Amino acid sequence: MIISAQHKINIPVRKILIIQLGDIGDVVWAIPAFWAVKNAFPQAEVSVLTRRPNGDLLLDDSRIGKVFQVDRQSVFKGLQLLKSIRRKKFDLLFDLRADDRGAYISLLSGAKIRAALYYKGINWRNRMFTHLANPPEAKERIFGAAEQSLKIIRSFG
């Protein structure tokens, strides 16, 4: 696990998965991060994983190639979803939240590079990622959800 303010990617990035498993408002606030990823990697296919039905909001966005949606009610559907994610062979993954579900999905995704924010005191979660963005300084901690998502993306250029 690499903790840094800036990360270099030394592999070709063709497929990217962004995980945002928050409520509908969190997905809305993350849209600028989705677009920033597409702008930073214009040749890559950008996919997003959300909770059902929040991903419906993104289905008509031409910058997003595939929208995966987690169904909380079915373990079987969850396993099918994980299998679909692994089949895509993502090169780069961003997890925009600090929850355990996204971290486990990240680890099991098979993505070559898995990135998230570093969270002090949640070492088990931090270890599930290959790259961690520096946590915000104390004076920076008063920023919105959109800015928090963008902080992870910006650490990769």
N, C-alpha and C positions, 0 to 999 in steps of 0.2 A: 504494500500500500504506500503510495506516494502522496504526501501532503505538501501542497505548493500553491502559490498565488497564480502561477502560470505553468501550464503543461504543454509539452510538444507531443504531437501525434506522429509516430514514425511508421504508420501503416496506411495503406490506401483505405479511405473511408467511403464505402458504397452504400451501407445500410446502417441507419441510426434508429434507435428506439428511445423515446422519452417517456418516462413513467410519471404520471400525475394521478395519484389515487385519492385525491381530495374530493370535496364536494363540488357542486357545479360552479360556485364562485371561484374556487381555487383553479379550476380548469380555465375559466375566463381570464383570471389574472395571469395564467401561464401562457396564454396565446402569444404575447410578444416574445417569450423564450422560444416557442416553437418556430416562429418566423426567424428569429435570430440564428437558430441552428441551420435552417434552410439557407439563409443568406451566407453563413460561414462555410457551408458545405453544399454549394448549389448543385453539384453533380450527384449527391447522395439522395437516396430515398429515405424520407423521414417518416417514421411511424410513431404513433402515440398509443399508450396504454392508459385507460381510465376505468373508473367504476361505471357500471351500467346504471343509468342510461346517459351519463354525462358525455360520453363520446359522441352521441348523436349531434351535438353542437358542432362538431368538427368534420362531419361527413362530406360537406360541400366545399371544404377548403382545399383548393388545388395544390397548396404547398405541402399537404400531408398525404402521403401515399396510402397508408393503411391505418385504420383505427381499430385497435383491439379493445375489448371491454370485458372486465372481470365481473362475473356474476357471483355475488356473495352467497347465494342460496345453494349452489351445487358444487360439491367437491369434484364430481366427474367432469363437469364443464371446466372447472379450474385446471384439471390435469390436461384436458384437451387443449385449452388455451396455452398452457406452458409448452406442450408439444408443438403447437403452431409457431410459437415464438422461437423455440430452438431450431425449427426447420428453416427459419428465415436467415439464420447465421449472421446476426448483427455484428458489425465491427465495433460500434460505439454505442454506449447506453448512458443516459443521464437519468438519475432518480431525483426528482424535484422535491421530495418530502422526506421527513425523518421517521417514517413509520416502519414497522418490521415487515409488513407484507411486501412492500416495494423492494426492500433489501433482499428478502428471500427470492423474490422473482428475479431480481438482478443477478444474484449468485447463480441461480439455476438456468438463466437465459442462454448461457453459452457465449455471451458477448465477449469479445477480446478485451475491450476497454470498458470498465464500469465506473462511472463517475458520480459523485454526490458531494454535498457539503460535509466537512468534518464536524462532528458533534462531540464535544468534550463530555466524557462520562458515559458514552454509549459505544464503548470499544468493540463489543461483539458485532454491532452493526457496521462500524467503520471498517472492520476486517473483511466485509463482504464485497468491498469495492477495490479496484486496482488503483484508482486515482481519487484523491479528495481535494476539494478546493478549501483554501484557508477559511476558517470561520470568520465572520465579520468582527471587526474590532468593536469594543464596547460602545464607542461613540457612533458606530455605524448601525447598531442593532435596531434603530428606529427607522426601518424602511418597510415598504409594503411587500405583499406576496409576489408581485411581479418582479420587483428588484431582487428579491431573494432567489427566484428562479434564474434570473439573468446572471447573478453572481457565479453560479456554477458554470453556465455557458461561457461567460467571459474568461474564465480561467483557462479555457482551451482556445483562446484567440478570438 
